[in-house]
Amino acid sequence: MKSKYHKSGNLYYIKLKTNLGIFYKIGFTTYNNINERFNYNGSSDYKLIQDIFIFQYYDNAYMKEQKLHQKYNDKRAFKKYSKESYLPLMNNGQSELYYDDVLLLDKNFSYKEKLLTKFNVYLTIFKNDPLRILLILGLFIGLFPFSLIFLLIAYIVDAPEDNILKVLWSKIIKK
């Protein structure tokens, strides 16, 4: 007898471009293609698909998907049972979204885009749930110096080669 985790189907990994920015999604489906999957219940979420990195049939696809979500649980964009109507993919896999290219398959991944998406999400949450964002803001202020250093490093790492900050950074590292 097969366990509930031993379901055959397709494992997929896609990049979505939403009104809030770029997200990555790991998922499982029994549909034959990704457009069918994201047209579920008449949804137009298929229009958000920017890239399909993986769409592969496996006898144990559901188990593989669950293991990937466990492995990258701390990188989820939203909590496990997220169902916020103002965030992307409500009732269509919202809790399976990531800001990062967790499987490292997108050669065009950008930390700046990731930060912009996070900013847009926090702004949207604030508009819809101000108390939650005030708690996040309190943490940000408490960790402000570290946040500035992180933002500077993210900018330098993703900046063009001729960027003066990147040149300075490389000189600091070499010393």
Phi and psi restraints in degrees (value plus and minus 20) as a CYANA .aco file:
   2 LYS   PHI     -98.1   -58.1
   2 LYS   PSI     123.1   163.1
   3 SER   PHI     -98.2   -58.2
   3 SER   PSI     149.6   189.6
   4 LYS   PHI     -86.2   -46.2
   4 LYS   PSI     -38.7     1.3
   5 TYR   PHI    -108.0   -68.0
   5 TYR   PSI     -32.4     7.6
   6 HIS   PHI    -117.3   -77.3
   6 HIS   PSI      50.8    90.8
   7 LYS   PHI    -130.9   -90.9
   7 LYS   PSI     115.3   155.3
   8 SER   PHI    -107.0   -67.0
   8 SER   PSI     134.6   174.6
   9 GLY   PHI     140.5   180.5
   9 GLY   PSI    -176.2  -136.2
  10 ASN   PHI    -129.8   -89.8
  10 ASN   PSI     112.1   152.1
  11 LEU   PHI    -115.3   -75.3
  11 LEU   PSI     115.0   155.0
  12 TYR   PHI    -154.9  -114.9
  12 TYR   PSI     135.8   175.8
  13 TYR   PHI    -160.6  -120.6
  13 TYR   PSI      98.2   138.2
  14 ILE   PHI    -153.1  -113.1
  14 ILE   PSI     143.4   183.4
  15 LYS   PHI    -132.3   -92.3
  15 LYS   PSI     110.3   150.3
  16 LEU   PHI    -136.6   -96.6
  16 LEU   PSI     119.0   159.0
  17 LYS   PHI    -130.7   -90.7
  17 LYS   PSI      88.6   128.6
  18 THR   PHI    -128.1   -88.1
  18 THR   PSI     157.3   197.3
  19 ASN   PHI     -87.5   -47.5
  19 ASN   PSI     -34.7     5.3
  20 LEU   PHI    -117.8   -77.8
  20 LEU   PSI     -33.7     6.3
  21 GLY   PHI     115.6   155.6
  21 GLY   PSI    -179.3  -139.3
  22 ILE   PHI    -112.6   -72.6
  22 ILE   PSI     113.5   153.5
  23 PHE   PHI    -152.0  -112.0
  23 PHE   PSI     136.9   176.9
  24 TYR   PHI    -137.1   -97.1
  24 TYR   PSI     124.2   164.2
  25 LYS   PHI    -154.9  -114.9
  25 LYS   PSI     111.5   151.5
  26 ILE   PHI    -123.4   -83.4
  26 ILE   PSI     114.7   154.7
  27 GLY   PHI    -174.7  -134.7
  27 GLY   PSI     152.4   192.4
  28 PHE   PHI    -147.7  -107.7
  28 PHE   PSI     119.1   159.1
  29 THR   PHI    -170.6  -130.6
  29 THR   PSI     134.3   174.3
  30 THR   PHI    -120.3   -80.3
  30 THR   PSI     -21.9    18.1
  31 TYR   PHI     -88.8   -48.8
  31 TYR   PSI     137.9   177.9
  32 ASN   PHI    -100.2   -60.2
  32 ASN   PSI     -38.7     1.3
  33 ASN   PHI    -172.4  -132.4
  33 ASN   PSI     145.9   185.9
  34 ILE   PHI     -89.5   -49.5
  34 ILE   PSI     -53.6   -13.6
  35 ASN   PHI     -85.6   -45.6
  35 ASN   PSI     -60.4   -20.4
  36 GLU   PHI     -80.2   -40.2
  36 GLU   PSI     -64.7   -24.7
  37 ARG   PHI     -78.9   -38.9
  37 ARG   PSI     -63.4   -23.4
  38 PHE   PHI    -111.2   -71.2
  38 PHE   PSI     -12.9    27.1
  39 ASN   PHI    -122.8   -82.8
  39 ASN   PSI      -9.1    30.9
  40 TYR   PHI     -71.4   -31.4
  40 TYR   PSI     110.0   150.0
  41 ASN   PHI      34.2    74.2
  41 ASN   PSI      14.1    54.1
  42 GLY   PHI      57.5    97.5
  42 GLY   PSI      -8.6    31.4
  43 SER   PHI     -86.0   -46.0
  43 SER   PSI     130.4   170.4
  44 SER   PHI    -126.6   -86.6
  44 SER   PSI       2.1    42.1
  45 ASP   PHI     -83.3   -43.3
  45 ASP   PSI     -39.3     0.7
  46 TYR   PHI     -80.5   -40.5
  46 TYR   PSI     -43.1    -3.1
  47 LYS   PHI     -90.5   -50.5
  47 LYS   PSI     -37.0     3.0
  48 LEU   PHI    -102.5   -62.5
  48 LEU   PSI     -35.1     4.9
  49 ILE   PHI     -88.8   -48.8
  49 ILE   PSI     101.4   141.4
  50 GLN   PHI    -122.3   -82.3
  50 GLN   PSI     -58.7   -18.7
  51 ASP   PHI    -167.0  -127.0
  51 ASP   PSI     125.7   165.7
  52 ILE   PHI    -135.1   -95.1
  52 ILE   PSI      93.7   133.7
  53 PHE   PHI    -112.8   -72.8
  53 PHE   PSI     -57.0   -17.0
  54 ILE   PHI    -158.0  -118.0
  54 ILE   PSI     112.8   152.8
  55 PHE   PHI    -169.1  -129.1
  55 PHE   PSI      74.0   114.0
  56 GLN   PHI    -155.5  -115.5
  56 GLN   PSI     115.2   155.2
  57 TYR   PHI     -98.6   -58.6
  57 TYR   PSI     116.8   156.8
  58 TYR   PHI    -161.1  -121.1
  58 TYR   PSI     126.9   166.9
  59 ASP   PHI     -84.2   -44.2
  59 ASP   PSI     -49.2    -9.2
  60 ASN   PHI    -139.8   -99.8
  60 ASN   PSI      20.5    60.5
  61 ALA   PHI     -79.0   -39.0
  61 ALA   PSI     -60.3   -20.3
  62 TYR   PHI     -83.6   -43.6
  62 TYR   PSI     -61.7   -21.7
  63 MET   PHI     -84.2   -44.2
  63 MET   PSI     -62.2   -22.2
  64 LYS   PHI     -80.4   -40.4
  64 LYS   PSI     -63.6   -23.6
  65 GLU   PHI     -81.3   -41.3
  65 GLU   PSI     -65.6   -25.6
  66 GLN   PHI     -82.3   -42.3
  66 GLN   PSI     -60.4   -20.4
  67 LYS   PHI     -84.7   -44.7
  67 LYS   PSI     -59.5   -19.5
  68 LEU   PHI     -84.8   -44.8
  68 LEU   PSI     -62.4   -22.4
  69 HIS   PHI     -84.5   -44.5
  69 HIS   PSI     -56.7   -16.7
  70 GLN   PHI     -85.1   -45.1
  70 GLN   PSI     -64.7   -24.7
  71 LYS   PHI     -82.2   -42.2
  71 LYS   PSI     -58.6   -18.6
  72 TYR   PHI    -126.8   -86.8
  72 TYR   PSI       0.9    40.9
  73 ASN   PHI     -72.9   -32.9
  73 ASN   PSI     -60.0   -20.0
  74 ASP   PHI     -93.2   -53.2
  74 ASP   PSI     -27.6    12.4
  75 LYS   PHI    -124.2   -84.2
  75 LYS   PSI     -17.7    22.3
  76 ARG   PHI     -78.7   -38.7
  76 ARG   PSI     121.5   161.5
  77 ALA   PHI     -90.7   -50.7
  77 ALA   PSI     -57.6   -17.6
  78 PHE   PHI    -150.3  -110.3
  78 PHE   PSI     138.5   178.5
  79 LYS   PHI     -83.2   -43.2
  79 LYS   PSI     144.0   184.0
  80 LYS   PHI     -73.7   -33.7
  80 LYS   PSI     -59.7   -19.7
  81 TYR   PHI    -131.0   -91.0
  81 TYR   PSI      17.8    57.8
  82 SER   PHI     -87.2   -47.2
  82 SER   PSI     112.6   152.6
  83 LYS   PHI    -166.0  -126.0
  83 LYS   PSI      32.0    72.0
  84 GLU   PHI    -108.2   -68.2
  84 GLU   PSI     103.6   143.6
  85 SER   PHI     -86.2   -46.2
  85 SER   PSI     -42.4    -2.4
  86 TYR   PHI    -111.0   -71.0
  86 TYR   PSI     -18.3    21.7
  87 LEU   PHI    -131.0   -91.0
  87 LEU   PSI     137.8   177.8
  88 PRO   PHI     -82.0   -42.0
  88 PRO   PSI     129.8   169.8
  89 LEU   PHI      39.7    79.7
  89 LEU   PSI      18.2    58.2
  90 MET   PHI     -79.3   -39.3
  90 MET   PSI     111.6   151.6
  91 ASN   PHI      39.1    79.1
  91 ASN   PSI       2.5    42.5
  92 ASN   PHI    -162.9  -122.9
  92 ASN   PSI       9.9    49.9
  93 GLY   PHI      83.8   123.8
  93 GLY   PSI       4.0    44.0
  94 GLN   PHI     -76.5   -36.5
  94 GLN   PSI     -57.9   -17.9
  95 SER   PHI     -96.8   -56.8
  95 SER   PSI     -23.3    16.7
  96 GLU   PHI    -124.7   -84.7
  96 GLU   PSI       0.0    40.0
  97 LEU   PHI    -116.4   -76.4
  97 LEU   PSI     127.1   167.1
  98 TYR   PHI    -151.8  -111.8
  98 TYR   PSI     125.5   165.5
  99 TYR   PHI     -96.5   -56.5
  99 TYR   PSI     -54.4   -14.4
 100 ASP   PHI    -110.4   -70.4
 100 ASP   PSI     133.5   173.5
 101 ASP   PHI     -98.3   -58.3
 101 ASP   PSI      60.1   100.1
 102 VAL   PHI     -84.5   -44.5
 102 VAL   PSI     -47.4    -7.4
 103 LEU   PHI    -114.4   -74.4
 103 LEU   PSI     -17.8    22.2
 104 LEU   PHI      34.7    74.7
 104 LEU   PSI      27.1    67.1
 105 LEU   PHI    -131.2   -91.2
 105 LEU   PSI     -27.3    12.7
 106 ASP   PHI    -118.5   -78.5
 106 ASP   PSI      86.2   126.2
 107 LYS   PHI     -88.9   -48.9
 107 LYS   PSI     -33.0     7.0
 108 ASN   PHI    -121.7   -81.7
 108 ASN   PSI      -8.2    31.8
 109 PHE   PHI     -78.4   -38.4
 109 PHE   PSI     119.0   159.0
 110 SER   PHI    -153.0  -113.0
 110 SER   PSI     107.4   147.4
 111 TYR   PHI     -86.0   -46.0
 111 TYR   PSI     -53.7   -13.7
 112 LYS   PHI     -83.3   -43.3
 112 LYS   PSI     -62.6   -22.6
 113 GLU   PHI     -83.0   -43.0
 113 GLU   PSI     -61.1   -21.1
 114 LYS   PHI     -79.9   -39.9
 114 LYS   PSI     -67.4   -27.4
 115 LEU   PHI     -84.2   -44.2
 115 LEU   PSI     -58.8   -18.8
 116 LEU   PHI     -85.0   -45.0
 116 LEU   PSI     -61.8   -21.8
 117 THR   PHI     -81.8   -41.8
 117 THR   PSI     -66.5   -26.5
 118 LYS   PHI     -78.9   -38.9
 118 LYS   PSI     -63.9   -23.9
 119 PHE   PHI     -79.6   -39.6
 119 PHE   PSI     -66.1   -26.1
 120 ASN   PHI     -82.5   -42.5
 120 ASN   PSI     -58.9   -18.9
 121 VAL   PHI     -84.7   -44.7
 121 VAL   PSI     -68.0   -28.0
 122 TYR   PHI     -82.2   -42.2
 122 TYR   PSI     -58.4   -18.4
 123 LEU   PHI     -84.0   -44.0
 123 LEU   PSI     -62.8   -22.8
 124 THR   PHI     -85.7   -45.7
 124 THR   PSI     -62.1   -22.1
 125 ILE   PHI     -82.3   -42.3
 125 ILE   PSI     -62.6   -22.6
 126 PHE   PHI     -80.0   -40.0
 126 PHE   PSI     -62.7   -22.7
 127 LYS   PHI     -83.2   -43.2
 127 LYS   PSI     -52.4   -12.4
 128 ASN   PHI    -121.6   -81.6
 128 ASN   PSI     -41.5    -1.5
 129 ASP   PHI    -171.0  -131.0
 129 ASP   PSI      53.4    93.4
 130 PRO   PHI     -78.4   -38.4
 130 PRO   PSI     -53.7   -13.7
 131 LEU   PHI     -82.4   -42.4
 131 LEU   PSI     -62.3   -22.3
 132 ARG   PHI     -82.5   -42.5
 132 ARG   PSI     -63.3   -23.3
 133 ILE   PHI     -92.5   -52.5
 133 ILE   PSI     -49.8    -9.8
 134 LEU   PHI     -84.1   -44.1
 134 LEU   PSI     -56.2   -16.2
 135 LEU   PHI     -84.7   -44.7
 135 LEU   PSI     -63.2   -23.2
 136 ILE   PHI     -84.5   -44.5
 136 ILE   PSI     -61.9   -21.9
 137 LEU   PHI     -82.3   -42.3
 137 LEU   PSI     -59.8   -19.8
 138 GLY   PHI     -80.0   -40.0
 138 GLY   PSI     -62.1   -22.1
 139 LEU   PHI     -85.4   -45.4
 139 LEU   PSI     -60.5   -20.5
 140 PHE   PHI     -82.3   -42.3
 140 PHE   PSI     -65.1   -25.1
 141 ILE   PHI     -84.6   -44.6
 141 ILE   PSI     -61.1   -21.1
 142 GLY   PHI     -83.2   -43.2
 142 GLY   PSI     -49.9    -9.9
 143 LEU   PHI    -129.6   -89.6
 143 LEU   PSI       1.9    41.9
 144 PHE   PHI     -70.5   -30.5
 144 PHE   PSI     -70.1   -30.1
 145 PRO   PHI     -78.5   -38.5
 145 PRO   PSI     -60.6   -20.6
 146 PHE   PHI     -87.8   -47.8
 146 PHE   PSI     -55.6   -15.6
 147 SER   PHI     -84.3   -44.3
 147 SER   PSI     -62.3   -22.3
 148 LEU   PHI     -82.9   -42.9
 148 LEU   PSI     -62.9   -22.9
 149 ILE   PHI     -82.6   -42.6
 149 ILE   PSI     -63.7   -23.7
 150 PHE   PHI     -80.6   -40.6
 150 PHE   PSI     -66.6   -26.6
 151 LEU   PHI     -82.7   -42.7
 151 LEU   PSI     -60.3   -20.3
 152 LEU   PHI     -84.1   -44.1
 152 LEU   PSI     -65.2   -25.2
 153 ILE   PHI     -84.0   -44.0
 153 ILE   PSI     -63.0   -23.0
 154 ALA   PHI     -80.9   -40.9
 154 ALA   PSI     -59.6   -19.6
 155 TYR   PHI     -86.9   -46.9
 155 TYR   PSI     -65.4   -25.4
 156 ILE   PHI     -84.1   -44.1
 156 ILE   PSI     -64.9   -24.9
 157 VAL   PHI     -83.5   -43.5
 157 VAL   PSI     -55.3   -15.3
 158 ASP   PHI    -118.4   -78.4
 158 ASP   PSI     -15.8    24.2
 159 ALA   PHI    -103.4   -63.4
 159 ALA   PSI     140.1   180.1
 160 PRO   PHI     -81.6   -41.6
 160 PRO   PSI     136.4   176.4
 161 GLU   PHI     -78.5   -38.5
 161 GLU   PSI     -53.2   -13.2
 162 ASP   PHI    -104.8   -64.8
 162 ASP   PSI     -14.1    25.9
 163 ASN   PHI     -87.6   -47.6
 163 ASN   PSI     108.5   148.5
 164 ILE   PHI     -81.1   -41.1
 164 ILE   PSI     -56.9   -16.9
 165 LEU   PHI     -85.1   -45.1
 165 LEU   PSI     -57.1   -17.1
 166 LYS   PHI     -87.4   -47.4
 166 LYS   PSI     -59.5   -19.5
 167 VAL   PHI     -82.9   -42.9
 167 VAL   PSI     -67.0   -27.0
 168 LEU   PHI     -81.2   -41.2
 168 LEU   PSI     -63.7   -23.7
 169 TRP   PHI     -79.1   -39.1
 169 TRP   PSI     -65.5   -25.5
 170 SER   PHI     -84.5   -44.5
 170 SER   PSI     -53.2   -13.2
 171 LYS   PHI     -89.5   -49.5
 171 LYS   PSI     -56.8   -16.8
 172 ILE   PHI     -85.3   -45.3
 172 ILE   PSI     -63.7   -23.7
 173 ILE   PHI     -84.0   -44.0
 173 ILE   PSI     -59.1   -19.1
 174 LYS   PHI     -89.3   -49.3
 174 LYS   PSI     -43.5    -3.5
